[in-house]
Amino acid sequence: MIDFRQYERSNRGPCASKCPKCGKLYYPEPMICAACGTRRDPSGARFAKWDTVPIGGKCTLLSWTRLYSLPPDFTDRYVLFGIVELDGGLRASGRLLAEQPTSGMSLSARTDVVRGGGEEAEYGLVFDEAAGSEAGPAASYRASRGAG
């Protein structure tokens, strides 16, 4: 069963869900934790409530693409879309704001407006270029791909 409430408009932005038993983070949230089998009940009546954790901070770009076929209300010719691995191992996707993206580069994840404005603003994950070196996850990702 899919809980579609996670796709409702919200100013709080995307959040990861934390399993109450083992602490594993998920985005989007599953109905059953793959690590320990704990069930999630959207009503909170039958099973323990899963905590929400804001998504953000340092991350490593795993893959990216340019999207050219955009809805009519977009004024950009294209948008960049990326899949990242956040510190802690959680993977997420969102809007990429890097001039020349390369897989393995260090980024910073945050929640921001990804479409519209004012009352109709839609919030999502945005990945910016991060200052600093490419140590840690970026270096290990490149090494695993033989690029490094």
Secondary structure, 3 states (H helix, E strand, C coil): CCCHHHHCCCCCCCEEEECCCCCCEECCCCCECCCCCCECCCCCCCCCCCEEEECCEEEEEEEEEEECCCCCCCCCCCEEEEEEEECCCCEEEEEEECCCCCCCCEEEEEEEEEECCHHHCEEEEEEEECCCCCCCHHHHHHHHCCCC
